[in-house]
Amino acid sequence: MVCIKKTLFMIIIFGFLISPIYAVSDIQISPSNPKVGDTVVLTGTANPNEAINCQAWFEVNPIISPPYYGYLMNSVEIPSSPNNFKVVAENVNKVYVSVKMGIWITKSATANSDGVAIVSQSNVPVGTYDIKIGGTIKDPSKPVKLKIIASTTIKADENGNFKYSYKANNIPEGTVVHLNIGGVSKDVLIEGDIPTPPAEENTPIIEDKNTMTNQTVNLDKEPPKITILSPSKRDYNISKVYFDVIVEDESGYMVKFYLNGNNLDYNESNNHYTGVLNLKEGKNTFEIIAKDEYNNKNRKILYLNYYKPKNQKNENTVDDKSADIASSQNNTSEKIVNNKKIIHIQNNNNSKQENIVYGTIIKHVGNATLIISDGTKISVVGDIQIKEVVLPNITLTYYITPENAEFKPPLTLKVKIKPSQNKEIKVLYYDNKLKSWKALSYTVDEKSNIIIKINKSGYYAIKENEINVNENKKELLHIQIIGFIKAIVSVVINLIKP
């Protein structure tokens, strides 16, 4: 028995001795801030003549056309063996990966119960190929993610020096490439041609394309702000409730009030609106719609419940309006805009109470609609606002405040984009910590609107890229189950080229 134990012990020790132990160090990346089109070179040191495993992976967001998704990679260079290429698709029913080797060869995988499908291929023959990835979506309300994983083996020279490179000529901007070189991890963010966005006070003016002059016009691209002083609670045992609302905007606007779909009368003093809500028993819907002269619109909905008191003959007909206003702990200031006195609400509440949205809010700016759910928690003090700004090389950009805020649950940004068969869409977010744009996943609804979940405040951009393919449309659609692939080229397996 003792002899057996000693033998096992010696086998284990021997196994450790012959196991590969990498000595990779001093890894340098050039250029340090690579952009689309660059060749990224990693250099370092290891043991002399050491074989080093290298892996690279990143996520891409395919083109979505419910119920299909698709992604295309052209002119992919495959190095000599050993190599491995893997596609992990999330939120799909099935994934098809086709490689053009003279003729199209397709490999597929059915997703598991979680909607994850994996296709993997080792020792792909050396050469240059076009690759298509596509299939059908499991849940159209959730984004589809494609994780591309590629690996190869490189060898250090007799002095222990090695070089590992990959081309970023078609990797989507805002993509983080995760590298593992002999056990050492490095992340590389691929940047593009989108400039750093301006500070809020330096928001650029937006050109009015309808004018026939070369001058630009400072158009209002922010919806009116609605502040409800009262009612400030949901449940009432009185049927007569007063409303007190302030509407702010830099341009002219119109405002309407509705109770259960019926238009309400109100009193107006500058931008201060007051009136009476005669509640019915049960649930009531109080709706405020403010629309400015540039067609930006803010819609706020409150649900008020009236429960008739039991055993009470004379119902109180006056609500706690004054208490509502006093408890808001807000101060008002005045300014003159377009010869009109504007009342502005300033929040001086320094308490540690949570900042929670009261009511459902729907804001419209140009092609965008921002939906804020009732009960949304804001991590900082301030109201949620959205405005459209202009940036070079971008189709649409939106700035969401308050600054440095997180939202739970996420806000929903819905953007109407006219579909084009010659363009593909990318959604990006400007990361203040990284000082760079990052790609975001998105979904597409039944009306072809782009749907983006907003977890943080900041800049969100939508960019349309021209599709550059080397094949005719019929050949692009040869995988019948995919049905609709309009994706731009992205070289992925170049990551495994030493």
N, C-alpha and C positions, 0 to 999 in steps of 0.2 A: 504493500500500500504506500509506504514511504517512498519506494523507488518510483512509483507512478507519479506521485506528487512532484518529485524532483524533475522527472522527465517533462511534465507539463510546464513547470516553472522555466526550464531551459528553453522550451519551445516558445513561450511567451517572450522571454528575453531576446531570443534570436529574431522573433518577428519584429520587435521594436528596432533591432539593429538594422534590419534590411528594409524597413519602411522608409519611404521618401521623406526627408526632413529638409524643407526649403530654407534657404538663408537669404531670402529676397529682402533688399533694403535699398535706401537712397533712391526711391522712385521719384522721378521728375516728369512733369507733364508740360508739353509745349505744343501750341500756345497755352498759357494758363487760363485764358478765357476764350475758348474756341467758339467760332461761329459756323453757321451753315456754310459749307464749301471748303472748310479747312481740313487738313490731314492732321490728326492728333497723334503725337508721338510720345510714348512713354519709355523712359530709359531707367536702368537700375543695375544693381549688382546682385549676384548670387554665387553659389559654389561654381568653380570652374567646370565647364561642360555639363552643367546641370540642366535636366529637362524640367521645364516649368509649365504647369497647367495654368491657362488663362481663360477667364470667363467674362463675358459682358452681357448685360441684359438691361432692357428698359421697356416701359409701357408706351403703347401708341393708342390713339383713339381713332378707330376706323370711321369711314364714311357710313352714315346711317340713313337708310331709306326703308322704314318699317314695312314688312317684317325682316328685311335683309340688312346685312352689314358687309363691308368689303374693304380690302386694303391691297395695294399693289406695290411691288418692288421690282424695278427694272435694272438690268445690267448688274446683277449681283455677282461679285467675284468670289469663287470658292477656292481656298488654298488646298494644298495637298493634305492627305490624311496624316494623323488622326484629326477628325473634326466632328462636331455635333451641332445640330440645329434643332431647336425646339420652339413650338408655338403653344402657349397656354391661353385659351380663350375663356373669358368669364361672362356669365349671363347669356349663354347661347344654348341652342338645342343641339347644334352640330358644328364642327369646323371642317372646312375643306382647304387643303394646302396643295396647290398645283405648281409644278416646276416645268418650264419649257426646256426639254432636252431634245431639240429637233421637233418632237411632238410633245403635247401636254401630258404629263404624268401626274395623277392626282392621288393623294393620300388623305384619308378622312378619319375622324373620331367622333363618336357620340358622347354627349355630355353626361356627367353623372347627375344625381338628384339635386345637386347644388348649382347646376348650370355651368360646370367647368369641364372643358374638353381639351385634350392634349394630343398633339401630333409631334413625334420626335423621329429624327433620322440621323444616323451616325455614318461616318465615312462617305460623305457625298463626294462623287468624283470631281476632281479639279476642273474648273471651267467658269464660264460666265453665263448666268441664267436670269430669266425673268420669273418672278414668283408671285402668285396670287393667293390671298387668304380671304375666306368669306364663309357665309352660312346664314342661318336664320337666328333671330333674337328670341330669347326665352321670355323676358319681361320688358316690353318697350318703355315702361316708366323708369327703368334703371339703365345706366350707361353700360355699354359693352367695352371691355378692356382686353387688349391683346398684349400679352407679355412675350417679348422676343428674347430668347436665350441662346447664345452662341458661345462655343468654346473651341479651343485648339491647344496645341502644345508647342512651345518655342524652346530654344536651346541657348544657354549662355555660351560665350566663347571661352577660350582657354584661360582668359584672365577673369572670367566670371561676369563680364559685362553682357547685357542683353538689351534688345530694342523690340518694342511692340507698338504697332501702329494700326490705326483704322481711319477710314475716310468718313467725313461728316458732310459730304456734299449734298446728301438728300435726307439726312436725319432731320425730322421736324424741329423747328426752333422751340425752345422752352422745354425740351426733353432732357431729363436727367439720365445719363448713362452710368450704370453701376458696374464697376470693374473689380475683379478679384485676380490679382497677379501673384501666384504662388502663395496664397493665403493672406496677402495684403490687400485691403479694400480701399478703393478710391471712387469718388463720385465726380462726374464731369457734367456740367450743365452746358448744353449747346444753345448758344444765343443766336439771334437773328438780326433783322434790320429795323426792329421797332425801337424808337428812342426811349430814353427814360422819361416818364410822364412828369409834367410840371407840378409844382406845389399848388395847393388849392387857390391861393390868391393870384397865381399866374396862369389860370385856366385860359387857353387860347380862344380867340373869337372864332365863330363859325361862319364860313362864307355862305351868303345867300345866293344860291345858284340860279335863282329866278331873276336876279337883277341883270341888266345889260351893261353895267359898268364894271370897271376893274376894282371898285372899292368893295370892302367887306363890311358886313353889317353885324353888329353885336346882337344876335338873336337870343331870346330867352329860351334856354333849353333845360329849364328846371320847373317842375310843376308847382302850383301854389301850395303853401304850407297851411295845414289845418290844425288848429289847437283847440281842443274841447275843454272848456273850464267846467261846464256842467252839462248833462248829468255826469257824475263821477262814480256811480255805482250801477249795478245791474238789476238788483231786486228792489221792488217798491211795494208798499202796501197802500199807496195813494195813486189815484188815476191821473192827477194833474201834475206834470213835472215840467220845470222850466229848462230850456237849453240856452247856453251862453257859449258862443263860438267866435274865435278870431281867425281870419284868413289873411295870409300874407303872400305877396308876390311882387316882383319888380316891374311887372307890366300890368295892363288892364286885364280884368278877369270878370267872370260871372259865376255866381254861386246859387245852388238850389238845395232845398231841404225837403226830405220826404219822411213820412211816418207810415209804415206798412204800405208803401207804394203811392201814397197820396201826397200831393204837393202841399207844403206848409207855408203859411204867411210868417213874416218875421219883421223885426225892427232893425234898422241899420244905422250905425253911427260910425262913419269912416269905414274901417274894415272890421268892425265889431258887430256881431249879429246875435240877437236874442229873440226868443219866442216861447211858445207853449206846446208841450206834447200831451195830448189827451190819450192816455194809454187804454187799450182794451185789455180785458182779463186774459192772462196767459202771456205768450211770447210776442214781443213787438220789435220791429226792425226800424231803427232810426238811421237814415242815410244822408250823407252830405257829399255833394259833388261840386268841386271847384275847377273851373276850366279857364285858362288864360287865352289871350288873343293869338298865341302861337300854337294853340291846340294841345298844349300840355295839360294833363288832367290828373287830379287827385280825388280819390273816392274813399270815404271812410264809412264803415258800417258798425253800428253798435246794436247789440241785442239786449233789450230791456224787458224784464219780467215783472208783470203786475199781478199780485196775489191779493184778492179782495179779503179784507179782514173779517174774521168770523165774530159774530155777536157784537158788531159795532154799527150803530145806526147812522151816525154822522161821520163820514169819512173825512179825514184831514185832506184838504185840497191844496195845501202849500208844501212844497218839498223843502229840503234843507239846502236851498240854492246858495245862500250866503255862507253857510258852513263849507260847502263844496269849494267855493272860490277862495275862502280864507285858508283852507287846508292845503291848497295847491302850492302855497309858499312861493308864488311867482311874483315878480315885479314887472311892470310894463314900462316901456320907453316909447317915445314917439319920434318919427322922422318924416320928412317930406319927400315923396316920390311922385314925379309928374304932377306937381301942384296939388297933391292929395296927402292929407295927414294919414300916416300908417302907424298903427299900434303894434308894437313888437313885444312878444313875451320872452322874458329872460328868466331862466331857471336858476334860482339861488339856493336850491335845496342841497345842503352839504351833508345830509344824513347818509347812512350806509344802506338805505333801503334799496331793494332791487329795482332796476329800470325795466319795467314790463310794459309792453304795448297793450293799450286798452282799445279793443275793437279790431276788426279786420280792415286793413288799409290796402288800397289798390292805386298805384301811381302810374300814370301814362306819360312817357316822354318820347316823342318821335315814334320810332318803330318798336319801342320797348315798353313792357309792362312789368312793374315790380309788385309782387304780391307779398304782403306781410301778414302773417296769421295772428289772430287774436291770442294774446298770452305770450308772444315772442319775448324772450329775455335778451336784453342788450347789456353787454359786459361793462360798458362805460356810460357816463351821463350824456344825454342828448337824444334828439329825435332822428329817425332814419330818413335820409334824403337821398335822392338820385338826380343826377344831371348828365346830359350828354356833352362830351367834349370832343375836340378834333385832335388827332395825332397823325403824323405822316405814316404812310405805308399800312394804314389800318382802315378797315371798312367802317366799323362803328366802335366807339369807346364810351363807357359809362363810369362815372365816379360816384361811389356810394359812401355815405358818411353815417354816423360820426367816425372820426379817425380812430384807428387802433381798436375797433370794436369787433366782437365776436357775437354771432347770433344763434340762438337755440330756441326752436328748431330753425334750420336754414331758411333764408328767404328764397323766393322763386323769381328768377328773372326770365321773362319770356320775350324773345326777340323775333320779329317777323322779317324773314329774309326771302327774297325772291329766288326760287330754285334755279340753278343753272347747270346744265350738263357739262359745261367746260370749266367748272370751278369746284373746288373743295373748300370746306370751312374748317378753320381752326379757332378754338376758344382759348384765351390766355388770361392769366392773372399776374399783376405785378407784385412780386414778393419784395417787401421793403427790407427784410433782413438780408436776402441774397442780392438785393439791388439788381434784379433781373426778372424777366418775364418767364412764367412757367405755364406749360400746357395743361388744360383742364379737360375733363371728360364732360360730355353733355348728352342730352337725349333729344329726340325729335317727336313732336306730337302729331296727331292725325291731320293737322292743318299745315304741316311742314314748318312750324315755329321751332326755333332753337330754345331748349329749356336748360337753364343753368342754375344749380343750387349754390346759394351765396352763404358761405359760412363766416366770412370776414369782410370788413369794409375795405375800400380801396378801389383800384382801377381794374376794370374787366373789359377785355377787347375781343372783338370778332374780326377775324382776318380771312379774306377770300383769296385763295391761291389758284392761279391758272394750272390746269392739269396738263402735264407734258408727258405724253405717251408716244411710243414708237410703233404702235399697232393700230389697226383699224378697229372701229367700234364692235364689229361682229366678233372679232377674235377676243376682245376684252370680255365679252359676255358668253364665252364658250361653256363656262360652268353653269348649267341651267339652274341649279338650285340656288346659286348666288343671285342670279337675275339682274342685279343692279350694282355694278362696281364702277365708281367714278373717282377712285382714290388717286391722289398724286403719288409719284414715285418716292420711295424711301429706301435707301440702301441700308440693309440691316446686317447681312452676313459679312459685310466688309469688316465688321467688328472682330472677326476671327482671323483676319489676314495678318500674319506676322510681318 
